[in-house]
Amino acid sequence: MLQNIIEILILSAIQGISEFLPISSSAHLIIVSSLYQFKSSSLLIDISLHLGSLFAIIVFFRKDLLDIRNNQKLLGLIIFGSVPLIIFGYIIYVTEIIHILRDIKIIAWATLIFGIVLYFADKSKFDKKITTNLNLKIILIIGLFQMLALIPGVSRAGITITAARILRFNRFDSSKISFLLSIPALAGASILSINDLVIQNIEFSYLVFFAITFSFLFSYFTVKFFLDYINKFSLNVFVVYRILIAGVLFLIIYN
């Protein structure tokens, strides 16, 4: 039991931290799971980890979400911006193309390439804000960029922040757009996975509770840290991290 809880703790940390930082949670989960072959890793646990992150982002932005009731425009933009990811995600899911993309070579190159793209995008000095500058055209462009996140290694947070920075939004609001778009993305991923869960008739266990709880805590404090960090510093540290991770993967692949 203790070993299972430790494994869940590690997986929760990877999910909660990497889901909202521009470093790709799917890539980290794939790498760690393949290296260590965790016994606790399963479809049910994956769903639980994503649900923990979903609950965390909802709780963290609860005031904004409640305000959305009085701001139908923002609600509509977030939903509209999520449509490309939902449609394309469903297509590669039912065609099983998604399994082809879970290749360590693809992960390595995506980690490197989109890390470099993030670096150049973050050099923007512009200062657009959600409240005054977010519109249908901009959210659609960001939503189209978000589709790339279906490739492990790209990072959903990374690519949406990159897109928002390219479109001249400040770092804080770029991150906030990314976080708000994560709600439909996480919800959609959970719904698809739950469908598989029902088909396989998997039984729930005590590990589900730990996975949701740990993932929630790691996710919540990661969002809080990141928004505090982004107000003071650039994204260069994450770019360097991605390059280092890509380098390690290249050594593993080509040695």
C-alpha positions in Angstrom: 0.0 0.0 0.0 2.8 2.4 0.9 4.5 1.8 -2.4 1.3 2.5 -4.3 0.7 5.8 -2.4 4.3 6.9 -3.1 3.8 6.1 -6.8 0.6 8.1 -6.8 2.3 11.0 -5.1 5.0 11.1 -7.8 2.5 10.9 -10.6 0.4 13.6 -9.0 3.4 15.8 -8.7 4.3 15.3 -12.4 0.7 16.0 -13.5 0.0 18.9 -11.2 3.3 20.7 -11.8 3.7 20.1 -15.5 0.1 20.5 -16.5 0.2 24.2 -15.9 3.8 25.0 -16.6 5.0 25.3 -20.3 6.9 21.9 -20.1 4.3 19.3 -21.2 2.6 17.1 -18.7 1.8 14.3 -21.1 5.5 14.0 -22.1 6.6 13.8 -18.5 4.0 11.2 -17.6 4.8 9.1 -20.6 8.6 9.2 -19.9 8.3 8.5 -16.2 5.7 5.7 -16.7 7.9 4.0 -19.3 11.0 4.3 -17.3 9.7 3.1 -14.0 6.7 1.0 -15.0 4.6 2.1 -12.0 2.2 -0.6 -10.9 -0.3 2.1 -9.9 -0.4 3.7 -13.3 -3.7 2.9 -15.1 -6.6 4.6 -17.0 -8.5 5.2 -13.8 -5.5 6.9 -12.2 -4.9 9.0 -15.3 -8.5 10.2 -15.1 -8.1 10.9 -11.4 -5.0 12.9 -12.0 -6.7 15.1 -14.6 -9.8 15.5 -12.5 -7.5 16.8 -9.6 -6.0 19.4 -12.0 -9.5 20.3 -13.3 -10.9 20.8 -9.8 -7.8 22.9 -8.8 -8.1 25.3 -11.7 -11.8 25.7 -11.1 -11.3 26.4 -7.4 -8.4 28.8 -8.1 -10.3 30.8 -10.6 -13.7 30.5 -8.8 -14.2 34.2 -8.6 -13.4 34.7 -12.3 -15.7 31.9 -13.2 -18.5 33.3 -11.1 -17.9 36.7 -12.8 -18.2 34.9 -16.1 -22.0 34.6 -15.4 -22.0 38.4 -15.7 -19.6 38.3 -18.6 -21.1 36.2 -21.3 -18.6 37.4 -23.8 -15.6 35.9 -22.0 -17.5 32.6 -21.4 -18.4 32.5 -25.1 -14.8 33.2 -26.1 -13.3 30.5 -23.9 -15.8 27.9 -25.2 -15.2 29.0 -28.8 -11.5 28.9 -28.4 -11.7 25.3 -27.1 -13.7 24.0 -30.1 -10.7 23.3 -32.4 -8.9 21.2 -29.7 -12.1 19.3 -28.9 -12.9 18.5 -32.5 -9.3 17.6 -33.6 -8.7 15.8 -30.3 -11.8 13.6 -30.8 -10.7 12.8 -34.4 -7.2 11.6 -33.5 -8.7 9.8 -30.5 -11.2 7.7 -32.5 -8.7 7.1 -35.3 -6.1 6.1 -32.7 -3.6 8.4 -34.3 -2.9 9.6 -30.8 -1.0 6.4 -30.0 1.4 7.1 -32.9 2.2 10.5 -31.5 3.2 9.0 -28.2 6.7 8.3 -29.5 9.8 9.4 -27.5 11.4 10.8 -30.7 8.4 13.0 -31.3 8.4 14.0 -27.7 12.1 15.0 -27.8 11.8 17.1 -30.9 8.6 18.7 -29.9 10.1 19.6 -26.5 13.1 21.3 -28.1 11.4 23.0 -31.1 8.4 24.5 -29.2 10.7 25.5 -26.3 12.7 27.6 -28.7 9.5 29.0 -30.2 8.4 29.9 -26.7 11.7 31.8 -26.1 11.2 34.0 -29.1 7.5 34.6 -28.4 8.3 35.7 -24.9 10.5 38.4 -26.1 7.4 40.4 -26.9 7.2 43.8 -25.1 3.5 44.4 -25.8 0.9 44.6 -23.1 -2.5 43.6 -24.4 -5.1 42.5 -21.7 -7.9 40.0 -21.6 -10.4 42.6 -20.5 -9.9 45.0 -23.4 -8.2 43.1 -26.2 -9.5 39.5 -26.3 -11.9 38.9 -29.1 -13.2 36.2 -31.4 -10.4 36.3 -33.9 -7.7 36.2 -31.3 -9.2 33.4 -29.2 -9.7 31.3 -32.4 -6.0 31.7 -33.4 -5.0 30.7 -29.8 -7.4 27.8 -30.1 -5.8 26.6 -33.4 -2.4 26.8 -31.8 -3.8 24.8 -28.8 -4.4 21.8 -31.2 -0.7 21.3 -31.4 -0.8 20.3 -27.7 -2.2 17.0 -28.8 1.4 16.2 -29.7 3.2 15.1 -26.5 6.1 17.4 -25.8 4.5 20.5 -27.2 2.7 21.4 -23.9 -0.8 22.8 -23.9 0.2 25.5 -21.5 3.3 26.3 -23.4 1.7 26.6 -26.8 -1.3 28.7 -25.6 1.0 31.1 -23.8 3.3 31.2 -26.9 0.3 32.1 -29.1 -1.0 34.7 -26.7 2.5 36.3 -26.4 2.8 36.3 -30.2 -0.5 38.1 -30.3 1.0 40.7 -28.0 -0.6 39.9 -24.6 1.4 40.4 -21.5 2.8 37.4 -19.6 0.2 37.4 -16.8 -2.8 37.6 -19.1 -1.3 35.1 -21.6 -1.0 32.7 -18.7 -4.5 33.4 -17.5 -5.9 32.8 -21.0 -4.0 29.5 -21.0 -5.4 28.5 -17.6 -9.0 29.4 -18.5 -8.7 27.3 -21.8 -7.4 24.4 -19.7 -10.8 23.9 -18.1 -12.6 22.7 -21.3 -9.4 20.8 -22.3 -9.2 18.9 -19.0 -12.9 18.3 -18.9 -12.9 17.0 -22.5 -10.0 14.7 -21.8 -11.7 13.4 -18.7 -15.0 12.7 -20.5 -13.3 10.7 -23.2 -11.3 8.7 -20.7 -14.4 8.1 -18.5 -16.1 6.6 -21.6 -13.2 4.0 -21.8 -13.5 3.4 -18.1 -17.2 2.5 -18.4 -16.5 0.2 -21.3 -13.7 -1.6 -19.4 -15.8 -1.7 -16.3 -12.9 -0.8 -14.0 -13.5 -0.7 -10.3 -12.7 2.3 -8.2 -10.1 2.1 -5.4 -8.7 4.1 -2.5 -5.9 5.2 -4.9 -8.4 7.3 -6.8 -8.9 9.5 -3.7 -5.2 10.0 -3.2 -4.7 10.7 -6.9 -7.4 13.4 -7.1 -6.3 14.9 -3.8 -2.5 15.0 -4.5 -3.1 16.2 -8.0 -5.4 18.9 -6.8 -2.8 20.2 -4.3 0.1 20.1 -6.7 -2.0 21.8 -9.4 -3.4 24.5 -7.2 0.0 25.6 -5.8 1.7 25.4 -9.2 -0.9 27.8 -10.6 -0.4 30.1 -7.7 3.4 30.0 -8.0 3.4 30.4 -11.7 1.2 33.5 -11.7 3.4 35.1 -9.0 6.5 34.1 -10.9 5.4 35.4 -14.2 4.7 38.9 -12.8 8.4 39.2 -12.0 10.4 37.1 -14.5 10.6 35.9 -18.1 9.9 32.3 -19.3 13.6 31.6 -20.0 14.0 29.1 -17.1 11.3 26.9 -18.7 13.0 27.3 -22.1 16.3 26.1 -20.7 14.6 23.2 -18.9 13.0 22.1 -22.1 16.3 22.2 -23.9 18.0 20.2 -21.2 15.1 17.6 -21.2 15.3 17.3 -25.0 19.1 16.9 -24.7 18.7 14.0 -22.3 16.1 12.4 -24.5 18.3 12.7 -27.5 21.2 11.0 -25.6 18.8 8.1 -24.8 17.4 7.9 -28.3 20.6 8.2 -30.4 23.1 6.4 -28.2 
